[in-house]
Amino acid sequence: MTYSSLATEIATPSEPQASRPLLTISAEQAPIAWAWLAGLTSLALVLRLIALNQQLWFDEIMTLLGSARAPIREIVTRYAGQNQHTLYSILAHVSIRAFGEQPWALRLPAMLFGIACIPALYFFARLVTTNREALAACALMTVNYQHVWFSQNARGYTAVVVWTLLSSIFFLRLTGRSHTKDWLLYGITAALGAYTHLMMVFVVAAQALVYLWMLAAQARFGAPMARRSLHLVYGFVLCALISLALYAATIPDILSHTVGGEREHVRYQWASPLWALSELGRGLRNTTAGGWLALALGALVLLAGVISYWKQNRFLVGLMVLPGVLTAAGVLATSHNFWPRFFFFEIGFALLILARGAIAIAAFGARALGAAEKFCTSSGTAFIVLLLLASMVPLRAAYAYPKQDYLGAMQFVEQQRKGDEQIITAGVVSTACQHYYRQPWPYVETAAQLEQVIDGNRRTWLLYAMPASIRASQPELWRAIDSNFTVVRRFPGTLGGGDIYVSRSSQRHTSKVEDQ
């Protein structure tokens, strides 16, 4: 098994230091596996087309109502908050104008970027590892539940994965025998990533830190800075200039929504990094065959992959891991909640490390048993196949349930209510029902409003979702709901904590909650 040696030339005296590249990025010289890559990309397309037209969830509805419907001149000059993924909103606007306001059309850019992640990951991996590991990582991404979910999510997260991988490709090329086009392409792809989602800033910052780290290591060995070492500086400057030009009209709004006076309205329990880790673990456990055992095994495999890459090249580990660390620090510094989706851009790197860890562990075990080298290679491939099979099991849930089942809940309550019984909403359900589905139902925001709406002479039906959010942000309203309403049915979805609850006013008693 051969891996690229990205940093060894820094300390190798066989070539004059001034003419030597910062890093060597040539991996094994195997031909590009075009057939395999085309097959995996085609399979990714099929898996992401299935159920693409399912119901929108709350954030997607907000994307549609708050930006995608607006004229492009308004999209590019207004920043309404972290829900605004500007480049994605532009592409979604074009898509729904061309194909109509259907869920699949709103999600089309996310799906296309999700498919593009496969070749982007492959060509990044080809710079740092073997062809076999590159294909293994791409295969894992193709069937990964989280990646399919986000590829069918009308937000910019899959686009950021693409921009992260592409900018990392040009970063690596700039550390070697770079050309002018490399720093130009680096600046463009990094800036487009920042224009898609501001979290891309942490990716660029991590790349800059790795660059400084490499220069420091080079200086430690007494090597003068070569002219080509400045090419990355050109790329960083170009990224900054393009980003400032794209965001020029919205910089005051961005500052007010990030480092300025505006924060999340309420610091929920998920404002903690520990909550983010536990939620990430819960999501992986619920979408991985084998539950906690599989999750523990996955953590072990990831650790083995990190150790293997660290032995190969510590700068590469920094390139893949440091963006997530800086993102966590940035979220803490700006007092935002720790949504696991903020770290989704790391999925390509994570799967690449997972593939390395699986092959390394299998090979180590085979060698420990005295197996031949050929069997060591086969055992690594078998381990990857097992991981692929385990990853495919959760995909059924992505197709069986919508992200949030607003339609099911609305149809149920319409069928169940009798005579003049009234229907009201609370929380995020209100936005979907009133402004997207155009239901005439009133919504309540306070306990006083709820008490005023409830009529003792007629039954009231209440729809709500995310009870933890209501409990944290509106405790008095939640106590009133809990005291006066009994849950009749819960409509599950694939969004964690996003189930829709249908309840009705009654005397306080215990009632069985039914799932649809």
Secondary structure as GFF3:
##gff-version 3
##sequence-region A 1 516
A	DSSP	three_ten_helix	8	11	.	.	.	ID=ss1
A	DSSP	three_ten_helix	17	19	.	.	.	ID=ss2
A	DSSP	alpha_helix	34	49	.	.	.	ID=ss3
A	DSSP	alpha_helix	58	63	.	.	.	ID=ss4
A	DSSP	pi_helix	64	68	.	.	.	ID=ss5
A	DSSP	alpha_helix	72	75	.	.	.	ID=ss6
A	DSSP	alpha_helix	86	99	.	.	.	ID=ss7
A	DSSP	alpha_helix	103	128	.	.	.	ID=ss8
A	DSSP	alpha_helix	131	143	.	.	.	ID=ss9
A	DSSP	alpha_helix	145	151	.	.	.	ID=ss10
A	DSSP	alpha_helix	157	174	.	.	.	ID=ss11
A	DSSP	alpha_helix	180	196	.	.	.	ID=ss12
A	DSSP	alpha_helix	200	220	.	.	.	ID=ss13
A	DSSP	three_ten_helix	227	230	.	.	.	ID=ss14
A	DSSP	alpha_helix	231	247	.	.	.	ID=ss15
A	DSSP	three_ten_helix	248	250	.	.	.	ID=ss16
A	DSSP	alpha_helix	251	257	.	.	.	ID=ss17
A	DSSP	three_ten_helix	269	271	.	.	.	ID=ss18
A	DSSP	alpha_helix	273	286	.	.	.	ID=ss19
A	DSSP	alpha_helix	291	312	.	.	.	ID=ss20
A	DSSP	alpha_helix	314	333	.	.	.	ID=ss21
A	DSSP	three_ten_helix	340	346	.	.	.	ID=ss22
A	DSSP	alpha_helix	347	368	.	.	.	ID=ss23
A	DSSP	alpha_helix	373	392	.	.	.	ID=ss24
A	DSSP	alpha_helix	395	400	.	.	.	ID=ss25
A	DSSP	alpha_helix	406	416	.	.	.	ID=ss26
A	DSSP	beta_strand	422	426	.	.	.	ID=ss27
A	DSSP	alpha_helix	428	431	.	.	.	ID=ss28
A	DSSP	pi_helix	432	436	.	.	.	ID=ss29
A	DSSP	beta_strand	443	444	.	.	.	ID=ss30
A	DSSP	alpha_helix	447	453	.	.	.	ID=ss31
A	DSSP	beta_strand	460	465	.	.	.	ID=ss32
A	DSSP	alpha_helix	467	473	.	.	.	ID=ss33
A	DSSP	alpha_helix	475	484	.	.	.	ID=ss34
A	DSSP	beta_strand	485	491	.	.	.	ID=ss35
A	DSSP	beta_strand	500	505	.	.	.	ID=ss36
A	DSSP	beta_strand	514	515	.	.	.	ID=ss37
###
